[in-house]
Amino acid sequence: MEDQQVLNRIKELTAHEEKLWGKTDISEEEVQKLHEMKLELDQCWDLLRQRRALRDAGENPNQAEARDIGTIENYEE
């Protein structure tokens, strides 16, 4: 996945997330969807950071791979 594709997916997810947060009543299903979107956003940002780091190191950014949620959630900021 190219950088622009990752960025486009991030934009889609954030737009949908903002739409849900803008509602006055959020259902349990929508809360679950928000949680899933947050996790996917974390994966997208991680993939984008990997691609940029590889590029900065003179490596092929296409070597970057989406990591599983468990790995990403255990990162310290």
Rosetta constraint file for C-alpha pairs under 8 A:
AtomPair CA 1 CA 5 HARMONIC 6.15 0.50
AtomPair CA 1 CA 6 HARMONIC 6.70 0.50
AtomPair CA 1 CA 62 HARMONIC 7.34 0.50
AtomPair CA 2 CA 6 HARMONIC 6.43 0.50
AtomPair CA 2 CA 62 HARMONIC 7.58 0.50
AtomPair CA 3 CA 7 HARMONIC 6.17 0.50
AtomPair CA 3 CA 48 HARMONIC 6.37 0.50
AtomPair CA 3 CA 51 HARMONIC 7.46 0.50
AtomPair CA 4 CA 8 HARMONIC 5.99 0.50
AtomPair CA 5 CA 9 HARMONIC 6.25 0.50
AtomPair CA 6 CA 10 HARMONIC 6.24 0.50
AtomPair CA 6 CA 44 HARMONIC 6.12 0.50
AtomPair CA 6 CA 47 HARMONIC 7.86 0.50
AtomPair CA 6 CA 48 HARMONIC 6.74 0.50
AtomPair CA 7 CA 11 HARMONIC 6.22 0.50
AtomPair CA 7 CA 44 HARMONIC 7.93 0.50
AtomPair CA 7 CA 48 HARMONIC 7.97 0.50
AtomPair CA 8 CA 12 HARMONIC 6.25 0.50
AtomPair CA 9 CA 13 HARMONIC 6.14 0.50
AtomPair CA 9 CA 44 HARMONIC 7.70 0.50
AtomPair CA 10 CA 14 HARMONIC 6.09 0.50
AtomPair CA 10 CA 41 HARMONIC 6.18 0.50
AtomPair CA 10 CA 44 HARMONIC 6.70 0.50
AtomPair CA 10 CA 45 HARMONIC 7.84 0.50
AtomPair CA 11 CA 15 HARMONIC 6.06 0.50
AtomPair CA 12 CA 16 HARMONIC 6.28 0.50
AtomPair CA 13 CA 17 HARMONIC 6.00 0.50
AtomPair CA 13 CA 37 HARMONIC 6.37 0.50
AtomPair CA 13 CA 41 HARMONIC 7.00 0.50
AtomPair CA 14 CA 18 HARMONIC 6.00 0.50
AtomPair CA 15 CA 19 HARMONIC 6.24 0.50
AtomPair CA 16 CA 20 HARMONIC 6.36 0.50
AtomPair CA 17 CA 21 HARMONIC 6.23 0.50
AtomPair CA 17 CA 34 HARMONIC 6.35 0.50
AtomPair CA 17 CA 37 HARMONIC 7.23 0.50
AtomPair CA 18 CA 22 HARMONIC 6.04 0.50
AtomPair CA 19 CA 23 HARMONIC 6.86 0.50
AtomPair CA 20 CA 26 HARMONIC 7.21 0.50
AtomPair CA 20 CA 30 HARMONIC 7.22 0.50
AtomPair CA 20 CA 34 HARMONIC 7.67 0.50
AtomPair CA 21 CA 26 HARMONIC 7.74 0.50
AtomPair CA 26 CA 30 HARMONIC 5.94 0.50
AtomPair CA 26 CA 31 HARMONIC 6.61 0.50
AtomPair CA 27 CA 31 HARMONIC 6.28 0.50
AtomPair CA 28 CA 32 HARMONIC 6.23 0.50
AtomPair CA 29 CA 33 HARMONIC 6.20 0.50
AtomPair CA 30 CA 34 HARMONIC 6.08 0.50
AtomPair CA 31 CA 35 HARMONIC 6.35 0.50
AtomPair CA 32 CA 36 HARMONIC 6.28 0.50
AtomPair CA 33 CA 37 HARMONIC 6.10 0.50
AtomPair CA 34 CA 38 HARMONIC 6.16 0.50
AtomPair CA 35 CA 39 HARMONIC 6.39 0.50
AtomPair CA 36 CA 40 HARMONIC 6.26 0.50
AtomPair CA 37 CA 41 HARMONIC 5.99 0.50
AtomPair CA 38 CA 42 HARMONIC 6.19 0.50
AtomPair CA 39 CA 43 HARMONIC 6.36 0.50
AtomPair CA 39 CA 69 HARMONIC 6.74 0.50
AtomPair CA 40 CA 44 HARMONIC 6.17 0.50
AtomPair CA 41 CA 45 HARMONIC 6.14 0.50
AtomPair CA 42 CA 46 HARMONIC 6.10 0.50
AtomPair CA 42 CA 69 HARMONIC 8.00 0.50
AtomPair CA 42 CA 72 HARMONIC 7.22 0.50
AtomPair CA 43 CA 47 HARMONIC 6.11 0.50
AtomPair CA 43 CA 66 HARMONIC 6.34 0.50
AtomPair CA 43 CA 67 HARMONIC 6.69 0.50
AtomPair CA 43 CA 68 HARMONIC 7.57 0.50
AtomPair CA 43 CA 69 HARMONIC 6.89 0.50
AtomPair CA 43 CA 72 HARMONIC 7.08 0.50
AtomPair CA 44 CA 48 HARMONIC 6.15 0.50
AtomPair CA 44 CA 66 HARMONIC 7.48 0.50
AtomPair CA 45 CA 49 HARMONIC 6.15 0.50
AtomPair CA 46 CA 50 HARMONIC 6.18 0.50
AtomPair CA 46 CA 66 HARMONIC 7.43 0.50
AtomPair CA 46 CA 67 HARMONIC 7.76 0.50
AtomPair CA 46 CA 72 HARMONIC 7.49 0.50
AtomPair CA 47 CA 51 HARMONIC 6.19 0.50
AtomPair CA 47 CA 64 HARMONIC 6.53 0.50
AtomPair CA 47 CA 65 HARMONIC 6.45 0.50
AtomPair CA 47 CA 66 HARMONIC 5.49 0.50
AtomPair CA 47 CA 67 HARMONIC 7.55 0.50
AtomPair CA 48 CA 52 HARMONIC 6.23 0.50
AtomPair CA 49 CA 53 HARMONIC 6.04 0.50
AtomPair CA 50 CA 54 HARMONIC 6.14 0.50
AtomPair CA 50 CA 61 HARMONIC 7.46 0.50
AtomPair CA 50 CA 64 HARMONIC 5.75 0.50
AtomPair CA 50 CA 65 HARMONIC 7.93 0.50
AtomPair CA 51 CA 55 HARMONIC 6.16 0.50
AtomPair CA 51 CA 60 HARMONIC 8.00 0.50
AtomPair CA 51 CA 61 HARMONIC 4.44 0.50
AtomPair CA 51 CA 62 HARMONIC 6.94 0.50
AtomPair CA 51 CA 63 HARMONIC 7.70 0.50
AtomPair CA 51 CA 64 HARMONIC 5.60 0.50
AtomPair CA 52 CA 56 HARMONIC 6.04 0.50
AtomPair CA 52 CA 61 HARMONIC 6.83 0.50
AtomPair CA 53 CA 57 HARMONIC 6.17 0.50
AtomPair CA 53 CA 61 HARMONIC 7.85 0.50
AtomPair CA 54 CA 58 HARMONIC 6.36 0.50
AtomPair CA 54 CA 59 HARMONIC 4.89 0.50
AtomPair CA 54 CA 60 HARMONIC 6.13 0.50
AtomPair CA 54 CA 61 HARMONIC 5.16 0.50
AtomPair CA 54 CA 63 HARMONIC 7.90 0.50
AtomPair CA 54 CA 64 HARMONIC 7.58 0.50
AtomPair CA 55 CA 59 HARMONIC 5.28 0.50
AtomPair CA 55 CA 60 HARMONIC 6.10 0.50
AtomPair CA 55 CA 61 HARMONIC 5.37 0.50
AtomPair CA 67 CA 71 HARMONIC 6.61 0.50
AtomPair CA 67 CA 72 HARMONIC 6.84 0.50
AtomPair CA 68 CA 72 HARMONIC 6.62 0.50
AtomPair CA 69 CA 73 HARMONIC 5.95 0.50
AtomPair CA 70 CA 74 HARMONIC 6.40 0.50
AtomPair CA 71 CA 75 HARMONIC 7.01 0.50
